């Protein structure tokens, strides 16, 4: 519907976002991600964030 009507909007997902699905969510149209648990429960937050950014860069 968004594409059909050429609407400009943000699509956010809050919860359940991690390295295993962030790319497919982006491809599906999500452009705002709340990734609290996947980042804050990791032992290396900086690496998780970096990997997420890398996955999003190749999802475009």
ChimeraX commands (.cxc) that place a marker at each C-alpha (Angstrom):
marker #1 position 0.00,0.00,0.00 radius 0.5
marker #1 position 2.82,2.40,0.85 radius 0.5
marker #1 position 4.54,1.83,-2.50 radius 0.5
marker #1 position 1.26,1.81,-4.43 radius 0.5
marker #1 position 0.31,5.23,-3.09 radius 0.5
marker #1 position 3.89,6.54,-3.14 radius 0.5
marker #1 position 3.68,7.47,0.53 radius 0.5
marker #1 position 6.63,8.73,2.54 radius 0.5
marker #1 position 6.78,7.14,5.97 radius 0.5
marker #1 position 9.05,5.42,8.46 radius 0.5
marker #1 position 8.58,1.77,9.39 radius 0.5
marker #1 position 9.91,0.81,12.81 radius 0.5
marker #1 position 10.28,-2.55,14.50 radius 0.5
marker #1 position 10.72,-2.71,18.25 radius 0.5
marker #1 position 11.88,-6.04,19.63 radius 0.5
marker #1 position 13.27,-9.25,18.29 radius 0.5
marker #1 position 15.83,-7.56,16.06 radius 0.5
marker #1 position 19.24,-9.20,15.88 radius 0.5
marker #1 position 22.08,-10.14,13.58 radius 0.5
marker #1 position 20.08,-13.08,12.24 radius 0.5
marker #1 position 17.18,-10.99,10.89 radius 0.5
marker #1 position 18.12,-7.32,10.59 radius 0.5
marker #1 position 19.02,-7.63,6.89 radius 0.5
marker #1 position 15.77,-9.34,5.91 radius 0.5
marker #1 position 13.77,-6.81,7.93 radius 0.5
marker #1 position 15.48,-4.00,6.04 radius 0.5
marker #1 position 14.79,-5.65,2.69 radius 0.5
marker #1 position 11.13,-5.96,3.75 radius 0.5
marker #1 position 10.98,-2.18,4.24 radius 0.5
marker #1 position 11.83,-1.54,7.88 radius 0.5
marker #1 position 14.03,1.55,8.25 radius 0.5
marker #1 position 14.03,2.11,12.01 radius 0.5
marker #1 position 15.24,-0.62,14.37 radius 0.5
marker #1 position 15.07,-0.98,18.15 radius 0.5
marker #1 position 17.76,-3.54,19.00 radius 0.5
marker #1 position 18.04,-3.25,22.76 radius 0.5
marker #1 position 18.41,-6.83,23.96 radius 0.5
marker #1 position 20.57,-8.01,21.08 radius 0.5
marker #1 position 23.05,-5.22,21.83 radius 0.5
marker #1 position 22.91,-4.92,25.61 radius 0.5
marker #1 position 22.97,-8.67,26.28 radius 0.5
marker #1 position 26.03,-9.18,24.07 radius 0.5
marker #1 position 29.53,-9.34,25.48 radius 0.5
marker #1 position 30.87,-7.01,22.77 radius 0.5
marker #1 position 28.32,-4.28,22.04 radius 0.5
marker #1 position 30.58,-2.37,19.69 radius 0.5
marker #1 position 31.06,-5.43,17.46 radius 0.5
marker #1 position 27.33,-6.21,17.35 radius 0.5
marker #1 position 26.52,-2.65,16.33 radius 0.5
marker #1 position 29.24,-2.71,13.69 radius 0.5
marker #1 position 27.97,-6.01,12.26 radius 0.5
marker #1 position 24.41,-4.66,12.19 radius 0.5
marker #1 position 25.57,-1.59,10.28 radius 0.5
marker #1 position 27.44,-3.81,7.82 radius 0.5
marker #1 position 24.36,-5.99,7.26 radius 0.5
marker #1 position 22.19,-2.93,6.68 radius 0.5
marker #1 position 24.70,-1.47,4.21 radius 0.5
marker #1 position 24.52,-4.57,2.01 radius 0.5
marker #1 position 20.73,-4.83,2.34 radius 0.5
marker #1 position 20.15,-1.66,0.30 radius 0.5
marker link #1:1,2 radius 0.2
marker link #1:2,3 radius 0.2
marker link #1:3,4 radius 0.2
marker link #1:4,5 radius 0.2
marker link #1:5,6 radius 0.2
marker link #1:6,7 radius 0.2
marker link #1:7,8 radius 0.2
marker link #1:8,9 radius 0.2
marker link #1:9,10 radius 0.2
marker link #1:10,11 radius 0.2
marker link #1:11,12 radius 0.2
marker link #1:12,13 radius 0.2
marker link #1:13,14 radius 0.2
marker link #1:14,15 radius 0.2
marker link #1:15,16 radius 0.2
marker link #1:16,17 radius 0.2
marker link #1:17,18 radius 0.2
marker link #1:18,19 radius 0.2
marker link #1:19,20 radius 0.2
marker link #1:20,21 radius 0.2
marker link #1:21,22 radius 0.2
marker link #1:22,23 radius 0.2
marker link #1:23,24 radius 0.2
marker link #1:24,25 radius 0.2
marker link #1:25,26 radius 0.2
marker link #1:26,27 radius 0.2
marker link #1:27,28 radius 0.2
marker link #1:28,29 radius 0.2
marker link #1:29,30 radius 0.2
marker link #1:30,31 radius 0.2
marker link #1:31,32 radius 0.2
marker link #1:32,33 radius 0.2
marker link #1:33,34 radius 0.2
marker link #1:34,35 radius 0.2
marker link #1:35,36 radius 0.2
marker link #1:36,37 radius 0.2
marker link #1:37,38 radius 0.2
marker link #1:38,39 radius 0.2
marker link #1:39,40 radius 0.2
marker link #1:40,41 radius 0.2
marker link #1:41,42 radius 0.2
marker link #1:42,43 radius 0.2
marker link #1:43,44 radius 0.2
marker link #1:44,45 radius 0.2
marker link #1:45,46 radius 0.2
marker link #1:46,47 radius 0.2
marker link #1:47,48 radius 0.2
marker link #1:48,49 radius 0.2
marker link #1:49,50 radius 0.2
marker link #1:50,51 radius 0.2
marker link #1:51,52 radius 0.2
marker link #1:52,53 radius 0.2
marker link #1:53,54 radius 0.2
marker link #1:54,55 radius 0.2
marker link #1:55,56 radius 0.2
marker link #1:56,57 radius 0.2
marker link #1:57,58 radius 0.2
marker link #1:58,59 radius 0.2
marker link #1:59,60 radius 0.2
view
